Amino acid sequence: MDIVAHNRTAWNGYARSGESEWTLPVPPEVIGKARKGDWSVILTPNKAVPADWFGEIRGCDLLALASGGGQQVPVLAAAGAKVTSFDNSDEQLARDRLVAERDGLDLATVQGDMADLSVFADDSFDRVFNPASTVFVPDLEPVWRECRRVLRPGGRLMTGAMNPAFFMFDHDDLDKGGPMLVRYPLPFSDLDHNPQARIDQGEALEFSHSLDAQIGGLIRAGFRIIGFYEDDWSDEATPLNRYMPTSFAILAEAV
Ligand SMILES: C[S@@+](CC[C@H](N)C(=O)[O-])C[C@H]1O[C@@H](n2cnc3c(N)ncnc32)[C@H](O)[C@@H]1O
């Protein structure tokens, strides 16, 4: 099964329907404020990324990885970064271009799979900004390897991630008011649990990643961890929100 192709179709569908909050472009006022230095972006559902995670953003070469949708990408460009948006979904990239054309921003868009950044030379970027999206790839190791390769030494990777415990529960059932029962062993893969049903519903296929894959994997790929925080979601998004922070963010420096 071609996971990348299916997830492209799924995200194109989410973007066209406008029902996913992660596909809605920011309004012109947000870009206007960002141009004056008043801006923030998220890697996880709620908390703003600390400004010191970016350091000096003006003029830095920034790869926005799986960050399409007309949200963080145009804000970071308005804040002064030289942004390349790399995403699997043409529709998500189209939303970045829509804001760029509407508000006169300079940014590049490239379509592809985050596990293969071969379109970029080694040492191309100062920052990689990756909002929670690694749940859509089955294997993190090539993603971290490629991020390290395209970053200059001393460059920074910011990544948002889902706590793997989120995937122990049947979220379709929970959303219907079902009991909070541990159902799935980890690591979770949609491929193991009736993927055809999700495919038929136009839903993206998801994968949990162990903390070893997420944190240990970064260290093995040549990063050191220099920042971390957890974040909640909302009770509307998931009943699990009442029990645990469902996501976290990592700042890693290329050594
Ligand atoms: C939750 S959205 C993140 C972007 C959003 N602007 C945000 O605020 O977080 C997940 C993104 O990951 C992208 N994506 C999924 N699988 C991908 C892959 N294998 N390579 C690159 N991008 C991918 C999707 O197309 C989508 O734009």
The ligand as an SDF file (V2000), in Angstrom:
LIG
                    3D

 27 29  0  0  0  0  0  0  0  0999 V2000
   -1.5560   18.5420   11.0770 C   0  0  0  0  0  0  0  0  0  0  0  0
   -1.0170   19.1400    9.4890 S   0  0  0  0  0  0  0  0  0  0  0  0
    0.2690   20.2340    9.9710 C   0  0  0  0  0  0  0  0  0  0  0  0
    0.2140   21.5690    9.2760 C   0  0  0  0  0  0  0  0  0  0  0  0
   -0.5860   22.6190    9.9050 C   0  0  0  0  0  0  0  0  0  0  0  0
   -0.3480   23.8860    9.2430 N   0  0  0  0  0  0  0  0  0  0  0  0
   -0.4570   22.8190   11.4220 C   0  0  0  0  0  0  0  0  0  0  0  0
   -0.8400   23.8420   11.8710 O   0  0  0  0  0  0  0  0  0  0  0  0
   -0.0020   21.9830   12.1960 O   0  0  0  0  0  0  0  0  0  0  0  0
   -0.1130   17.7450    8.8850 C   0  0  0  0  0  0  0  0  0  0  0  0
    0.5660   18.0260    7.5370 C   0  0  0  0  0  0  0  0  0  0  0  0
    1.4650   16.9540    7.2660 O   0  0  0  0  0  0  0  0  0  0  0  0
    1.4580   16.7450    5.8670 C   0  0  0  0  0  0  0  0  0  0  0  0
    2.0000   15.3980    5.5990 N   0  0  0  0  0  0  0  0  0  0  0  0
    1.4530   14.1960    5.8960 C   0  0  0  0  0  0  0  0  0  0  0  0
    2.2740   13.1970    5.5280 N   0  0  0  0  0  0  0  0  0  0  0  0
    3.3740   13.7740    4.9950 C   0  0  0  0  0  0  0  0  0  0  0  0
    4.5970   13.2710    4.4370 C   0  0  0  0  0  0  0  0  0  0  0  0
    4.8410   11.9600    4.3600 N   0  0  0  0  0  0  0  0  0  0  0  0
    5.5070   14.1630    3.9920 N   0  0  0  0  0  0  0  0  0  0  0  0
    5.2740   15.4940    4.0350 C   0  0  0  0  0  0  0  0  0  0  0  0
    4.1360   16.0370    4.5480 N   0  0  0  0  0  0  0  0  0  0  0  0
    3.2050   15.1850    5.0390 C   0  0  0  0  0  0  0  0  0  0  0  0
    0.0010   16.9120    5.4890 C   0  0  0  0  0  0  0  0  0  0  0  0
   -0.1660   17.1030    4.1030 O   0  0  0  0  0  0  0  0  0  0  0  0
   -0.3880   18.1160    6.3590 C   0  0  0  0  0  0  0  0  0  0  0  0
   -0.2090   19.3300    5.6760 O   0  0  0  0  0  0  0  0  0  0  0  0
  1  2  1  0
  2  3  1  0
  2 10  1  0
  3  4  1  0
  4  5  1  0
  5  6  1  0
  5  7  1  0
  7  8  2  0
  7  9  1  0
 10 11  1  0
 11 12  1  0
 11 26  1  0
 12 13  1  0
 13 14  1  0
 13 24  1  0
 14 15  1  0
 14 23  1  0
 15 16  2  0
 16 17  1  0
 17 18  1  0
 17 23  2  0
 18 19  1  0
 18 20  2  0
 20 21  1  0
 21 22  2  0
 22 23  1  0
 24 25  1  0
 24 26  1  0
 26 27  1  0
M  CHG  2   2   1   9  -1
M  END
$$$$
